[in-house]
Amino acid sequence: MLAKITSCALVGLEGVLVDVEVDVHPGQVGVIDIVGLPDAAIQESRQRVRSAIHNSRLAFPQNRVTINLAPADLHKEGPAYDLPIAVGILAGGNLVPPVDGQELFIGELSLDGGVRHVNGILSMVSVARDQGVTRIHVPAEDAPEAALIPGVTVYPIESLGQLAMHLNNLLPIAPFTPDGSPLDEEEPPVPVDFAEIRGQEHVKRALEVAAAGGHCVLMSGPPGSGKTLLARALPSILPRMGIGEALDVTKIYSVAGMLPSSSPLIRLRPFRSPHHTISQAGLVGGGHWPRPGEVSMAHRGVLFLDELPEFGMRTLEVLRQPLEDKVVTISRATGSLSFPANFMLVGAMNPCPCGYHGDATHECTCSRNLIENYQKRISGPLLDRIDIHTEVPAVDYEKLSGETLGEASAAVRQRVEAARSRQQARLEGTPLTCNADMGPGEVRRHCELDDAGRALIKAAMRQMGLSARGYHRVLKLARTIADLAGAEVIRAPHLAEALQYRARQGN
């Protein structure tokens, strides 16, 4: 008997519905054939499914079983097909009634018949809903994640035997009902508050501007001056994510298998800090079947690269395309996949190998040639894509030992969110979310200068040698500073502050 079960495959971050066709027919008893471009994990499902059916006290058909995963030209991988294959075998052996196309089955089976977690549930359920599938059967552990998608009925499955009883209407499974919206839960605490950082007020201002407009930052200073602490405090002033952004981030972490078990929805903006030994594939994504890298894991959040010159030059250069396009495309012989990569790049570096070039309290031991070679590890084109360059000097004793706390992150976040609201209203009707996303057309329309501003930018172009990219980035940064001030038009003081954040070396 032929049975057809609906399941789902993952292609990058998107789901593709797959028909699991199971034919139980006369032939050599116990033989299971799987076709349709399965990987090794799917081939091994033959043993898992057989043991799961046997240990669930269900009868395995005494016939040959042929399984086709359609479409046959789409590569399938992972253990998520265990559950639909088992249901198809049971339906083909008349142990459960036929299943219609309105039901989706996803899950890995253990040998005792238990149903285990699989990655990418959010993407799979999303595409299933869009294709008209309304009843979703997923592992009980993944039910809260599946329930984030509205318009579907989610059944939490704990074991194959339980599912068989449900399909035979002997012991129906109650649909999963979430306890309120995940957005109603209290937001997790921030790791570092701005109030705890002593001194460095000008750096805090630079980070506030960066957070308000989604701009990239490079901090340079001697060891121990607080660069890493400042970077780790940045997420505390970033605007809260809306439900759309949260679902985008959650989908990436779900596919990567890094979704926290404590909450089905990621609510804090990501903060990724890879070590400088990371490979190009680890940074931008890759592999035989590409997976998202750190730039995608930092989507809608922060990618912090500490000790920036220690990263390989070729590794850093792969950041240039995602910084411009907000997406990373990975091409293989079998095709191309694109992953979102709209992140804030925050870099930290010492000014020289010993770390004390230009420091007032420590003598630098590096030669001029050594300093130049160290700084040249970061290419000009990459530096040109970083909007804010700021020095982080050592903090003196009086500031460190003082009892007065700095301004709290909550107060800074209010100003940042007010500036973002102005940007969203200005960019309404476009896919852009902040000033850093604007292209030349948006810059021309929204970055108007007064007469003093035009004279200032003209002089800056000549004296600082700004490139065309640098010119547009200065205007976008000035637009953000004006938004923080609540100004409709960019004025000369806003432009002057933006210009002081540009790198002093040429572009």
C-alpha positions, -999 to +999 in steps of 0.1 A: +000+000+000+012+035-008+012+063+018+022+099+013+034+120+043+043+157+042+076+168+057+101+196+051+137+202+041+159+232+048+177+251+020+198+277+037+173+294+061+142+286+041+120+255+042+109+234+012+080+210+016+090+173+009+066+145+001+077+113+019+062+085-003+062+051+014+053+020-006+048-012+014+048-040-012+056-077-017+093-085-018+122-094+003+110-091+039+128-064+060+144-045+031+141-008+033+151+013+002+154+051+005+158+072-026+156+109-034+191+123-026+192+114+011+224+119+031+240+095+055+218+105+084+186+097+064+200+064+052+207+055+089+170+062+097+162+027+085+177+013+117+162+040+139+127+037+125+127-001+126+138-002+163+114+027+172+084+009+157+093-024+174+100-008+208+067+011+205+049-022+205+038-017+169+041-043+141+067-036+114+052-047+080+064-081+068+070-067+033+096-047+014+095-009+019+105+016-007+107+053+004+110+082-020+117+118-008+102+141-034+113+163-052+140+138-060+165+165-073+166+183-039+193+172-015+179+162+019+199+159+051+194+154+088+173+131+110+141+152+108+126+126+083+125+098+109+090+106+121+074+110+087+090+078+074+077+059+105+042+073+100+044+064+063+054+028+071+026+025+097+001+039+072+013+017+044+009-013+067-027-002+077-017+004+113-028+040+112-053+056+089-041+075+058-028+110+064-039+140+042-017+167+029-029+192+056-006+176+082+032+181+086+054+156+104+089+165+117+111+147+142+140+125+150+133+091+165+153+074+193+155+037+194+128+034+222+103+054+201+109+088+217+108+119+195+138+142+197+145+179+189+155+189+153+169+222+140+151+247+118+115+241+131+106+278+127+116+279+090+098+246+083+066+256+100+066+290+084+068+276+048+042+249+057+018+275+068+023+295+036+016+263+016-017+257+034-006+231+059-026+237+091-018+208+115+018+205+126+033+174+144+067+182+160+087+170+190+072+182+223+105+201+230+100+221+198+063+229+202+069+264+217+091+273+188+065+260+162+037+279+180+055+312+172+040+309+137+003+320+138-025+302+120-014+266+126-023+239+152+007+224+168+007+189+183+036+182+207+047+146+201+066+128+228+068+093+213+058+073+182+034+052+202+016+083+214+013+096+179-001+062+167-028+064+194-035+100+183-038+091+146-062+062+155-083+086+176-078+063+206-060+089+227-060+123+210-031+147+217-042+182+229-028+210+207-001+230+222-012+264+237+015+289+246+012+308+279+009+343+264+032+360+240+070+356+244+072+394+240+052+398+272+079+381+292+104+403+311+134+411+290+166+393+301+190+416+320+219+432+301+254+419+308+270+453+313+254+487+321+269+519+309+265+532+345+293+509+356+318+522+331+339+550+346+351+578+324+353+574+286+324+598+281+334+606+245+335+569+236+301+564+252+288+592+230+303+576+199+286+543+208+253+561+214+255+576+179+264+541+165+235+525+182+211+552+171+219+547+134+233+512+132+268+524+123+301+505+125+327+514+151+365+510+155+380+517+190+417+521+194+436+524+226+462+509+250+456+476+268+432+478+298+415+511+287+381+495+286+375+488+249+361+453+254+339+464+283+325+492+262+317+469+234+300+444+257+279+473+271+267+483+236+237+458+234+223+474+265+216+507+246+204+491+213+167+495+206+145+466+215+137+442+187+102+441+173+085+408+166+096+407+130+133+412+138+130+387+167+116+361+144+144+367+118+171+362+144+153+332+159+151+316+125+189+318+121+196+304+155+171+277+150+187+265+117+221+267+133+210+246+163+219+274+188+184+284+200+183+286+238+162+260+254+149+285+280+130+306+254+116+298+219+121+335+209+154+354+210+146+388+224+180+404+230+199+416+200+228+392+193+263+399+204+289+377+187+326+378+196+346+352+176+382+346+183+408+359+159+417+324+148+383+320+131+384+308+095+366+326+065+339+299+065+334+303+102+330+341+098+307+344+068+294+308+066+302+279+044+307+242+043+297+215+017+261+224+024+265+260+036+255+270+071+253+306+085+285+321+099+292+346+126+281+376+104+246+360+101+245+349+137+251+387+145+221+397+122+202+426+138+229+428+165+266+433+170+297+415+156+326+424+179+361+417+167+386+421+195+423+426+186+412+434+151+447+433+135+453+398+147+426+385+124+439+372+091+439+398+063+420+375+039+395+368+067+388+404+073+384+412+036+354+389+033+335+414+055+335+440+028+306+426+008+282+419+037+290+454+052+278+470+020+250+446+009+237+435+044+236+399+030+262+373+023+260+350-007+278+316-007+283+299-040+290+262-046+289+240-076+254+229-067+241+264-063+241+296-043+226+304-009+222+338+007+221+345+044+211+378+060+240+398+075+227+432+087+250+437+117+269+464+134+307+458+132+325+468+163+363+465+163+389+470+190+426+473+185+458+485+201+476+512+182+508+491+179+521+456+188+531+467+224+499+487+227+513+520+240+519+541+209+508+576+218+501+567+254+511+595+279+520+571+308+538+542+290+567+544+266+562+526+233+589+501+224+579+496+188+598+510+158+580+532+133+582+505+107+567+480+130+538+503+139+530+510+102+530+473+093+508+465+123+482+491+113+483+481+076+469+447+086+435+464+082+430+475+047+419+509+036+387+497+019+376+480+051+385+511+072+365+532+048+334+511+056+336+519+093+317+551+101+331+559+136+368+558+146+374+567+182+404+567+206+400+550+239+427+565+263+437+550+296+414+560+325+430+580+354+428+570+391+403+597+401+376+585+376+382+548+385+380+554+422+351+579+422+318+570+437+296+587+411+280+564+385+277+572+349+244+576+330+225+543+330+220+523+298+182+526+302+184+564+298+207+562+268+184+536+252+154+559+254+173+585+232+184+558+209+149+544+204+135+580+199+161+585+171+153+551+156+116+560+156+123+591+135+143+571+111+116+544+107+090+571+101+113+587+074+120+553+058+085+539+060+075+519+029+111+507+023+129+476+036+154+499+053+154+501+091+180+527+101+203+554+086+232+530+081+211+511+056+204+541+033+217+541-002+227+571-024+191+578-033+180+579+003+210+600+013+201+626-014+165+628-002+170+627+036+204+642+043+198+679+034+225+704+045+222+741+053+246+766+037+271+763+065+270+725+063+276+725+025+307+747+030+320+725+057+316+692+038+332+708+007+363+718+028+364+683+044+363+666+010+394+686+001+414+684+033+405+648+044+405+633+010+371+617+015+361+590-010+326+589-025+317+562+000+332+583+028+312+613+017+279+594+019+289+577+052+296+611+068+262+624+057+244+593+071+263+597+103+254+634+105+218+624+099+219+601+129+234+629+151+207+652+140+181+626+148+195+623+183+191+660+186+156+660+172+166+682+142+149+679+109+178+694+089+215+685+093+233+715+107+270+724+108+275+711+144+260+677+135+282+675+104+313+686+124+308+658+150+303+633+122+336+644+105+356+640+137+347+603+138+364+597+104+397+579+103+426+604+102+446+582+078+436+584+041+407+565+027 
